[in-house]
Amino acid sequence: MNKTIIVSNRLPLQVSIQDNSFKVVPSVGGLATGMKSVHAEGNGIWIGWSGIPENDLSPELSEEIDSKIRDAKCVSVPLTNEDIEEYYEGFSNRALWPLFHYFMEYSNFEQNEWEAYKRVNEKFAEVVIDNLEDGDTVWVHDYQLLLLPQLIKDKKPNTTIGFFLHIPFPSYEIFRTFPWREEILTGMLGADLLGFHTYDYERHFLSSVKRIMRLEVQFNEISYHDRIIKVDSFPMGIDYDKFHNAALEHGNDSEEKSDLRKRLEEHISEDKKLILSIDRMDYTKGIPNRIKAFEYFLDNYPEYKERVRLVMLAVPSRSNVPQYQKLKRETDELVGRINGKFATVSWTPIWYFYRSMPFNNLIDLYTSSDVALITPIRDGMNLVAKEYVATRTKGNGVLILSEMAGSSKEMNEALLINPNSHEDFAVSLKRALTMPLEEQQTRMKFLQKRLKRYDVEKWADEFLKSLEDTKNLKNQNVTKKLTEAYETDLISTFKEKNKRLLLLDYDGTLVGFKDNPQDAQPDEALFNLLDKLHEKTTLVLISGRDKDTFQRWFGHKSYNLVTDHGVWLYKNNEWKALERLKTDWMQNIRPILETFVDRTPGTFIETKNYSLAWHYRKADPELAKIRTIELNTVLTSMVANNGLSILKGNKVIEIKSSNVNKGRVVSRLLTQDTYDFVSIFGDDWTDEYMFEEAPESAYTIKVGFNKTKAKYQIQDTEKVRELLEKLAK
């Protein structure tokens, strides 16, 4: 039976060691809960770090712990102290975390930490591959493992891989400052399905893919090599029933009250309100902003002095990192100053707890508070907001939520604020404190209904269902892929026949595309390959390139050359015009193209003997998309009655005579001689004319995996050359 392999930085286990003995207990909450049905109750294994550095363990103890971990259907990735320092505390949390949360000033890009990040991702890949069987599904989680999908795909290309990012994906303008941006995107694109919390993060990712990787994106699908990668948003939920039921039990009078609950209840009355703030001590959470905004509120609404209290729980996090130490000092100072400014004998405005709390105490805080303040500066999702809603068993209470939290996109019934606006904060807090009970209950009812329906298990199920659906995309896409069997047949047939015709497009087929078309000149290896093929077969290079360029590049060779999409033929060391064309139309079209060049940075005009080409390979993809639509509209009306055609090629629009196309040349060549073997290679829309005119027995091969009339498809120019080398032997 096929299994699902879950991969995350940490295992869903807590491993503790004392006096050379150890204890392994399951983690609770978060991802561990969401994956329960996939992992513990299903046929799955979980791969991650145990939390104990490899060099802190003896070989015997390490083996014992690994055995206990395997009993829990988990597999540990051995990491050293150096790995944790450079990969996790270093690159993951000093480079990726601040950048992805828009704190560019905190991002630290160190080469040695990047090397450690790659090294650890490779360690994870090795463990995954060791446990991977045909038909298994892999689900990779979060920013610590961005390179892992492609590392797995390289070794196991048929594996179905999902990836989910639990933090924001930044806008293109932020992400492009990252030194290893292409490597990160390449790593992520190893997945068949990429999941994000919100559509905004999805959109940012797709924008970076288009602009940095220059890949084609249609809606939420990316064309990459021979694959279609799907990108979608899946807002993560919580274990709703766990929090709701705990709150119901909390309301049971027979239950013994905790000391914290007793203390909180001393403040609860008709005219006194508790305001709750719960966060990790992290600069992304906006804790200093929140404290200052609370001060602003008390200054502007003095009637609430001694009537409200802010209960603030800050859970320690990364306390050895300088930015976090600074944040802790600032928070302590702010709390002290504001308490000193407003406190009376019987009232302290802020109760501040710097520690983690057990689950029952969290429920105490949730159920006792009238208002929850969840105002991060930037947050991937923020599940605390959802937990607060789940615990409101009577339907009362008000959630004030930052617009910058991912959860705000699905919690519109909360009071949404800009966390940087003290005025917005104060007005919303006043509104929350005075909100009629009926309105509170109406808002809370909608929130609870949604959160209960789309809980964490639903989130996991939806992602895996979408991941399963990607298998259909794979099947659709590989129907024409040149398999080993097809390739063997092509090679053997080629070698059996005596009268062979080989038609090869140039750009995108024999050489890759360049920003400057003149840089795509043939190299020595290509000349050697073509020479060998030319000895055995009738070789024709057929291109949209102009005659002068091909004369300069190939004039010293005896290959057959066709240029300008079929206007000129070079044979027996002389050029012959196949078509007689006018060029007077160019003076009318060129000014239009020049206007679009002026309006679209990164574009240029290529003037050929019988055509004009507007190249936009270096332009911003999103702007280019708009401009190509505009240009096509303008040109269509002009060329309609002038015997001209508009060719939409790979990042180029070309205007030429309608009488000319590569298909006419193929027909001419096939009527001039009899061939017992024909093969045609091409990559672009203009090459489809050749595939259409090819005889039924011909081996027609499309480079790339776009829709085509060719019989077979091959990945890229590198694969083309590999195949041609086999023919040349």
C-alpha positions in Angstrom: 0.0 0.0 0.0 1.3 3.4 -1.0 2.1 5.8 1.9 2.3 9.5 2.5 5.6 10.9 3.7 5.3 14.1 5.8 8.5 16.1 6.0 9.1 19.0 8.4 12.0 20.6 10.2 10.9 19.0 13.5 9.2 15.7 14.3 5.8 15.7 16.0 7.6 14.3 19.1 9.3 15.7 22.2 12.5 13.9 23.0 14.1 14.6 26.4 17.3 13.1 27.8 18.3 12.9 31.5 21.0 10.8 33.1 21.6 8.8 29.9 17.9 7.8 29.7 15.3 9.4 27.4 11.6 10.0 27.0 9.7 10.4 23.8 6.2 11.9 23.9 3.9 13.2 21.1 3.7 16.9 20.5 0.3 18.5 20.6 -1.3 21.2 18.5 -0.5 22.8 15.2 0.8 20.7 12.4 0.9 17.5 14.5 -2.9 17.8 15.0 -3.6 18.6 11.4 -1.5 15.6 10.1 -2.9 13.1 12.7 -5.3 11.5 10.2 -2.6 11.3 7.6 0.2 10.1 9.9 -0.9 8.3 13.0 -4.2 7.0 11.6 -3.1 6.5 8.1 -0.4 4.7 6.2 2.2 7.4 6.7 5.6 8.2 8.1 6.9 11.5 9.4 10.5 12.6 8.7 12.2 15.4 10.6 14.8 16.3 13.2 14.3 14.9 16.7 15.4 18.0 18.5 18.6 16.4 19.9 21.9 17.2 18.1 23.7 14.1 16.8 27.0 15.0 18.5 25.2 15.1 21.9 24.4 11.4 21.7 26.4 8.2 22.1 26.0 5.7 19.2 24.1 3.4 21.5 21.7 6.0 22.8 21.2 7.4 19.3 20.2 3.9 18.1 17.7 3.5 21.0 16.1 6.9 20.4 15.8 6.2 16.6 14.2 2.8 17.4 11.6 4.5 19.7 11.0 7.2 17.0 10.4 4.5 14.4 7.8 2.9 16.7 5.9 6.2 16.5 6.0 6.0 12.7 8.7 8.6 12.4 12.2 8.8 11.0 14.9 11.1 12.4 17.2 13.2 10.2 20.6 13.4 12.1 21.7 17.0 12.5 24.8 18.3 14.2 25.2 21.4 16.5 26.8 23.1 13.6 23.9 22.3 11.3 21.4 23.8 13.8 23.5 26.9 14.3 24.1 27.6 10.6 21.0 26.1 8.9 18.2 26.7 11.4 19.3 29.6 13.7 21.4 31.0 10.9 20.0 30.9 7.4 16.4 29.9 8.2 15.9 32.5 10.9 18.4 35.2 10.1 17.9 35.3 6.3 14.6 33.8 5.3 12.3 34.6 8.3 12.9 38.4 8.4 12.9 38.8 4.6 9.7 36.8 4.1 8.1 38.9 6.9 9.3 42.2 5.2 11.9 43.0 7.8 14.7 43.4 5.3 16.9 45.3 7.7 17.1 42.2 9.9 18.1 39.8 7.0 21.6 38.5 7.1 22.9 36.8 4.0 26.0 34.7 4.8 27.6 32.4 2.3 28.5 29.8 4.9 24.9 29.7 6.2 23.6 29.3 2.7 26.0 26.4 2.2 24.7 24.9 5.5 21.1 25.4 4.3 21.8 23.4 1.1 23.7 20.8 3.1 20.9 20.1 5.5 18.2 20.1 2.8 20.4 17.4 1.1 20.5 15.4 4.3 16.7 15.6 4.5 16.5 14.5 0.8 18.7 11.4 1.5 16.5 10.3 4.3 13.3 10.8 2.3 14.7 8.9 -0.7 15.8 6.0 1.6 12.2 5.7 2.8 10.5 6.4 -0.6 8.8 3.7 -2.6 7.1 3.9 -6.0 3.7 5.4 -5.7 4.4 7.2 -2.4 3.3 10.8 -1.9 5.6 13.4 -0.2 4.3 16.5 1.6 7.1 19.0 2.6 6.4 21.8 5.1 7.7 25.3 5.5 10.6 27.6 4.9 13.4 25.5 6.4 13.0 23.0 3.5 12.5 25.2 0.4 15.1 23.3 -1.6 13.9 19.8 -0.7 11.1 19.3 -3.4 13.5 19.6 -6.3 16.2 17.5 -4.6 13.7 14.7 -4.3 12.3 15.3 -7.9 15.9 15.1 -9.3 16.3 11.6 -7.8 12.7 10.4 -8.0 11.1 12.3 -10.9 7.8 10.3 -10.8 7.1 11.0 -7.2 4.1 13.2 -6.4 5.3 16.0 -4.1 3.4 18.7 -2.3 4.8 21.7 -0.5 3.2 24.1 2.0 4.6 27.4 3.2 3.4 28.3 6.6 4.8 31.9 6.6 4.1 34.7 4.1 5.6 34.7 0.7 6.8 38.3 0.1 6.1 40.5 -2.8 8.4 40.3 -5.9 10.1 43.7 -4.9 11.1 42.2 -1.6 11.9 38.7 -2.8 14.2 39.8 -5.7 16.6 41.3 -3.1 17.4 37.7 -2.0 20.9 36.7 -3.3 19.8 33.0 -4.0 16.4 33.8 -5.3 16.6 31.5 -8.4 17.9 28.6 -6.4 15.0 29.0 -3.9 12.3 29.1 -6.6 13.9 26.2 -8.4 13.8 24.2 -5.2 10.1 25.0 -4.6 9.2 24.1 -8.2 10.2 20.5 -7.6 6.7 20.2 -6.1 3.6 19.3 -8.1 1.4 21.4 -5.8 2.5 24.5 -3.9 0.2 25.7 -1.1 0.0 29.0 0.7 -2.3 30.4 3.4 -3.7 33.2 1.3 -4.2 34.2 -2.3 -1.9 37.2 -1.7 1.0 34.9 -0.9 0.1 32.7 -3.9 0.0 35.8 -6.2 3.4 37.1 -4.9 5.0 33.7 -5.6 3.6 33.5 -9.1 4.8 37.0 -9.8 8.3 36.1 -8.7 8.2 32.9 -10.9 7.2 34.9 -13.9 9.7 37.7 -13.4 12.7 35.9 -12.1 12.4 32.5 -13.7 10.7 33.8 -16.8 8.2 30.9 -16.8 4.8 30.7 -18.4 2.0 31.1 -15.9 -1.6 30.4 -16.8 -4.0 31.3 -14.0 -2.5 29.2 -11.2 -0.5 26.7 -13.2 3.2 27.0 -14.1 4.7 25.3 -17.1 8.1 24.0 -16.1 10.1 21.6 -18.2 7.8 18.7 -18.8 5.5 19.4 -15.9 2.5 21.5 -14.9 2.8 22.8 -11.4 -0.3 23.9 -9.6 -0.3 26.7 -7.0 -3.2 27.3 -4.7 -4.2 28.8 -1.3 -5.3 26.7 1.7 -6.0 28.7 4.8 -4.9 26.5 7.7 -7.5 25.8 10.4 -7.3 24.7 14.1 -8.5 21.7 16.1 -11.8 23.6 16.7 -13.5 20.9 18.8 -10.4 20.7 21.1 -10.6 24.4 22.0 -14.4 24.6 22.0 -14.9 21.6 24.2 -12.1 22.7 26.6 -14.0 26.0 27.0 -17.3 24.2 27.7 -15.6 22.2 30.4 -14.0 25.4 31.7 -17.6 26.8 32.3 -18.5 23.8 34.4 -18.8 25.0 38.0 -17.7 21.6 39.3 -14.3 22.0 37.7 -11.6 23.2 40.1 -10.5 26.7 39.2 -6.8 27.4 38.6 -5.0 30.2 40.5 -4.8 32.3 37.2 -8.6 31.9 36.7 -9.3 33.0 40.2 -7.1 36.1 39.8 -8.8 36.9 36.4 -12.3 36.6 37.9 -11.4 39.2 40.5 -11.3 41.8 37.7 -14.5 40.6 35.9 -17.5 42.8 36.4 -20.2 44.7 34.5 -18.1 47.8 34.1 -14.6 46.3 33.9 -13.1 44.6 30.8 -10.2 42.4 30.1 -8.3 42.8 26.9 -6.2 39.8 25.8 -2.9 39.8 23.9 -1.1 36.5 23.2 2.0 36.1 21.0 5.5 34.7 20.7 8.1 37.3 21.5 8.8 38.0 17.9 9.4 41.3 16.1 6.8 40.3 13.5 4.0 40.3 16.1 4.0 44.1 16.6 4.1 43.9 20.5 5.7 47.4 21.0 3.3 48.9 18.6 0.4 47.4 20.5 1.6 48.7 23.8 2.1 52.2 22.5 -1.3 52.1 20.8 -2.9 51.0 24.2 -1.2 54.0 25.8 -2.7 56.2 23.0 -6.1 54.7 23.8 -5.8 55.6 27.5 -4.6 59.1 26.7 -7.5 59.7 24.3 -10.2 57.9 26.2 -9.4 58.6 29.8 -12.8 57.4 31.0 -11.5 53.8 30.5 -8.8 54.2 33.1 -9.3 51.6 35.9 -12.0 50.1 33.7 -9.9 48.1 31.3 -6.8 45.9 31.7 -4.5 44.5 29.0 -3.5 41.0 29.9 -0.4 40.3 27.7 1.2 36.9 27.4 4.5 36.9 25.5 6.0 33.4 25.0 9.8 33.3 24.9 11.3 32.7 21.4 14.9 32.7 20.1 16.1 34.5 23.2 19.8 34.2 22.1 19.2 36.3 18.9 20.2 40.0 19.3 17.0 41.3 17.6 14.9 39.3 20.0 16.9 40.4 23.0 16.4 44.0 22.0 12.6 43.4 21.5 12.4 41.9 25.0 14.2 44.9 26.5 11.9 47.3 24.6 8.8 45.5 25.7 9.9 45.4 29.4 10.6 49.1 29.3 7.3 50.0 27.6 5.3 48.0 30.1 7.1 49.5 33.0 6.8 53.0 31.7 3.1 52.8 30.9 2.3 51.0 34.2 4.2 53.7 36.0 2.3 56.4 34.1 -1.2 55.2 34.6 -1.3 52.8 37.6 -3.2 53.5 40.8 -3.3 51.8 44.1 -6.0 49.4 42.9 -5.3 49.2 39.2 -2.4 48.2 36.9 -3.2 48.8 33.2 -1.0 46.0 31.9 -0.6 42.5 33.3 2.5 41.2 31.6 3.6 37.5 31.5 6.8 36.5 29.8 6.6 32.7 29.8 4.8 29.9 28.1 1.6 28.6 29.7 -0.1 25.2 29.9 -3.2 24.6 27.8 -5.7 24.9 30.7 -4.3 28.4 31.5 -4.6 29.5 27.9 -8.3 28.5 28.1 -8.5 30.6 31.3 -7.2 33.6 29.3 -9.4 33.0 26.3 -12.6 32.5 28.2 -12.1 35.4 30.7 -11.3 38.1 28.1 -13.9 40.4 26.6 -11.6 41.5 23.7 -8.7 39.8 22.0 -6.0 42.0 20.4 -4.2 40.1 17.7 -2.3 42.8 15.8 0.9 41.4 14.2 2.8 43.6 11.7 3.1 40.6 9.4 1.9 37.0 10.0 1.5 34.0 7.8 -1.8 33.0 9.3 -2.1 33.5 13.2 -4.0 30.6 14.8 -4.4 32.4 18.1 -7.1 34.5 16.6 -9.0 31.3 15.6 -8.4 29.7 19.0 -10.0 32.7 20.7 -13.1 32.5 18.5 -13.4 28.7 19.2 -13.5 29.3 23.0 -16.3 31.8 22.9 -19.0 29.3 23.9 -21.6 32.0 24.7 -21.0 33.8 21.4 -19.8 37.0 23.1 -16.4 38.7 22.8 -14.8 40.8 20.1 -11.7 40.0 18.0 -9.6 42.9 16.9 -7.3 41.6 14.2 -4.5 43.0 12.1 -5.1 43.3 8.3 -1.5 41.9 8.0 -2.4 38.5 9.5 -3.2 35.8 7.0 -6.3 34.9 9.0 -7.8 38.3 8.3 -8.7 37.2 4.8 -11.2 34.7 6.1 -12.3 36.5 9.3 -14.0 39.6 8.0 -16.4 39.7 10.9 -13.6 40.6 13.2 -12.7 44.3 13.6 -9.8 44.6 11.1 -7.2 47.3 11.7 -3.9 48.6 10.4 -1.5 47.6 13.2 0.7 50.7 12.5 -2.2 53.2 13.1 -2.7 54.1 16.7 -5.8 56.0 15.8 -7.3 52.9 14.1 -6.4 50.9 17.1 -8.0 53.2 19.6 -11.2 53.7 17.6 -11.6 50.0 17.1 -10.9 49.2 20.8 -13.5 51.8 21.8 -16.0 50.2 19.4 -15.2 46.7 20.8 -15.7 47.8 24.4 -19.0 49.3 23.6 -20.3 46.8 21.1 -23.8 45.5 21.9 -24.1 41.9 22.9 -26.3 41.1 19.9 -23.8 42.4 17.4 -21.0 40.5 19.2 -23.0 37.3 18.9 -23.9 37.8 15.3 -20.2 38.3 14.3 -19.0 35.5 16.5 -21.7 33.1 15.0 -20.4 33.6 11.5 -16.8 33.2 12.6 -17.4 30.1 14.5 -19.4 28.5 11.8 -16.6 29.0 9.3 -13.8 27.8 11.6 -15.7 24.7 12.7 -16.3 23.7 9.1 -12.8 24.4 7.8 -10.7 23.0 10.7 -7.1 21.7 10.5 -8.1 18.2 9.4 -10.2 19.7 6.6 -7.2 21.8 5.6 -5.0 18.7 5.4 -7.7 16.7 3.5 -8.2 19.5 1.0 -4.5 19.8 0.3 -4.0 16.1 -0.2 -7.0 15.9 -2.5 -5.6 18.7 -4.6 -2.3 17.0 -4.6 -3.9 13.7 -5.8 -5.6 15.7 -8.6 -2.2 16.8 -9.9 -1.6 13.2 -11.0 -4.2 13.8 -13.7 -2.3 16.8 -14.9 0.9 14.7 -15.1 -0.9 12.0 -17.2 -2.3 14.6 -19.6 1.0 16.2 -20.1 3.2 13.2 -20.8 1.0 11.5 -23.4 3.4 12.7 -26.2 6.6 12.7 -24.2 9.5 11.0 -26.1 9.9 7.8 -24.1 12.9 5.5 -24.2 10.9 3.1 -26.5 10.0 5.8 -29.0 13.6 7.1 -29.0 15.0 3.6 -29.6 12.6 3.2 -32.5 13.6 6.5 -34.0 17.3 5.8 -33.8 17.0 2.3 -35.2 14.8 3.4 -38.1 17.2 6.3 -38.8 20.1 3.9 -39.1 18.2 1.4 -41.2 17.2 3.9 -43.9 19.4 5.3 -46.6 17.6 8.4 -47.9 17.1 10.6 -44.9 15.8 14.1 -44.4 16.5 16.0 -41.1 14.8 19.4 -40.7 16.0 21.4 -37.6 14.8 24.7 -36.3 17.5 26.8 -34.8 16.5 29.1 -31.9 14.9 27.1 -29.0 15.8 23.8 -30.7 19.5 23.7 -31.2 20.4 26.6 -29.0 18.7 28.3 -26.1 17.2 31.7 -26.3 19.3 34.7 -25.5 18.2 38.2 -24.4 20.1 39.5 -27.4 19.4 37.2 -30.4 22.9 37.8 -31.9 24.4 36.1 -28.8 22.8 32.8 -29.8 25.6 31.9 -32.3 26.6 28.3 -32.8 29.4 26.9 -30.7 32.1 24.4 -31.7 30.2 21.4 -30.3 27.2 22.2 -32.4 29.3 22.5 -35.6 30.9 19.1 -34.8 27.4 17.6 -34.3 26.0 19.0 -37.5 29.0 18.0 -39.5 28.5 14.4 -38.4 24.8 14.5 -39.2 25.5 16.1 -42.6 27.7 13.2 -43.7 24.9 10.7 -43.3 21.7 12.6 -44.2 20.2 15.6 -46.0 20.4 18.2 -43.2 18.4 21.4 -43.4 18.5 24.2 -40.8 15.2 26.1 -41.2 14.8 29.3 -39.2 13.1 32.7 -38.9 16.5 34.2 -38.8 17.6 36.6 -41.6 19.8 35.5 -44.5 22.7 37.7 -43.5 23.0 36.2 -40.0 22.9 32.6 -41.2 25.4 33.5 -44.0 27.8 34.8 -41.3 27.3 31.8 -39.0 27.0 28.9 -41.5 28.3 30.2 -44.8 31.5 28.3 -44.5 29.6 25.0 -44.2 27.7 23.1 -46.8 24.5 22.6 -44.8 21.2 23.4 -46.5 19.9 26.6 -44.9 16.4 28.1 -45.0 16.0 31.6 -43.6 13.3 34.2 -43.0 10.7 31.5 -42.4 11.1 30.2 -46.0 12.1 33.2 -48.1 15.7 32.1 -48.8 17.3 28.7 -49.5 21.0 28.1 -49.3 22.0 25.0 -51.3 25.2 24.0 -53.1 26.9 27.1 -51.7 24.5 29.7 -53.2 21.4 31.5 -52.0 18.1 31.2 -53.9 15.0 33.2 -53.3 12.0 30.9 -52.8 9.5 33.8 -52.6 9.4 37.3 -54.1 8.2 39.7 -51.4 7.5 43.4 -51.0 8.9 45.3 -48.1 7.2 48.7 -48.6 4.8 47.9 -45.7 7.6 48.1 -43.2 7.6 51.9 -43.3 4.1 51.9 -42.0 4.5 49.2 -39.3 7.9 50.3 -37.9 6.6 53.5 -36.2 4.0 51.5 -34.4 6.6 49.1 -33.1 8.8 52.0 -32.1 6.0 53.4 -30.0 5.7 50.1 -28.1 9.4 50.0 -27.6 9.3 53.4 -26.0 6.4 52.4 -23.8 7.8 49.0 -22.8 11.3 49.0 -21.3 13.3 45.9 -22.2 11.9 45.5 -25.7 13.5 46.1 -29.0 12.9 45.7 -32.8 14.8 43.3 -35.0 14.7 44.2 -38.6 15.0 41.3 -41.1 15.0 41.4 -44.9 11.3 40.6 -45.1 9.9 40.9 -41.6 9.9 43.0 -38.4 10.1 41.4 -35.0 9.3 43.0 -31.7 11.2 41.1 -28.9 10.0 41.4 -25.3 12.1 38.7 -23.6 13.8 41.2 -21.3 10.6 43.1 -20.4 8.6 42.8 -17.2 6.4 39.8 -17.9 3.2 41.3 -16.6 3.6 44.6 -18.5 4.6 42.6 -21.6 1.4 40.6 -21.4 -0.6 43.8 -21.5 1.4 45.3 -24.3 1.3 42.2 -26.5 -2.5 42.3 -26.4 -2.5 46.0 -27.3 0.0 45.5 -30.1 -1.8 42.5 -31.5 -5.1 44.6 -31.6 -3.4 47.5 -33.4 -1.6 45.3 -35.9 -4.5 43.1 -36.7 -6.5 45.9 -38.2 -3.5 47.1 -40.3 -2.4 43.8 -41.8 -5.8 42.4 -42.6 -5.9 43.6 -46.3 -2.2 43.8 -46.9 -1.2 40.1 -47.3 0.7 40.2 -43.9 0.6 37.8 -41.0 1.3 38.2 -37.3 3.4 35.4 -35.8 3.4 35.1 -32.0 6.6 33.3 -31.1 8.5 32.7 -27.9 8.6 36.2 -26.4 8.4 37.8 -29.8 5.8 39.2 -32.2 6.8 39.0 -35.9 5.1 40.6 -38.8 5.7 39.0 -42.2 4.1 38.1 -45.5 1.2 35.7 -45.3 2.6 33.8 -48.3 5.6 32.6 -46.3 5.8 29.9 -43.7 8.1 26.9 -42.9 5.4 24.5 -44.0 5.6 25.6 -47.7 9.4 24.9 -47.6 8.8 21.4 -46.2 6.3 20.6 -49.0 8.7 21.9 -51.6 11.6 19.7 -50.2 9.4 16.6 -50.1 8.3 17.0 -53.7 11.9 17.5 -55.0 13.1 14.2 -53.8 12.0 10.9 -52.3 13.0 10.2 -48.7 12.5 7.0 -46.7 13.1 8.7 -43.4 11.9 12.2 -42.3 12.4 13.9 -39.0 11.5 17.4 -38.0 12.5 19.3 -34.8 11.0 22.6 -33.7 9.9 24.5 -30.6 7.8 27.4 -31.6 4.4 28.2 -33.0 6.0 28.9 -36.4 7.2 25.3 -36.5 3.7 23.9 -36.3 3.4 24.6 -40.1 6.3 22.1 -40.6 4.6 19.5 -38.4 1.3 19.9 -40.4 3.0 19.3 -43.8 5.1 16.3 -42.6 4.2 12.9 -44.0 2.4 10.4 -41.7 5.6 8.4 -41.3 7.7 11.3 -40.2 9.2 11.6 -36.7 8.0 15.1 -35.6 9.4 16.3 -32.3 8.4 19.4 -30.4 10.9 21.0 -28.0 8.9 21.8 -24.8 5.5 20.7 -23.6 3.1 23.2 -25.1 0.2 22.0 -27.2 1.4 20.8 -30.6 0.7 18.8 -33.8 4.0 17.0 -33.4 3.9 13.3 -32.5 6.5 13.5 -29.7 7.7 16.1 -27.2 11.2 16.5 -25.7 12.2 18.6 -22.7 14.8 21.2 -24.0 17.7 22.0 -26.3 20.1 19.9 -24.2 17.9 16.8 -24.7 17.7 17.6 -28.4 21.5 17.6 -28.7 21.7 14.4 -26.7 19.3 12.7 -29.2 21.0 14.1 -32.2 24.4 12.8 -30.9 22.9 9.3 -30.8 21.8 9.7 -34.4 25.2 10.9 -35.4 27.1 7.8 -34.0 
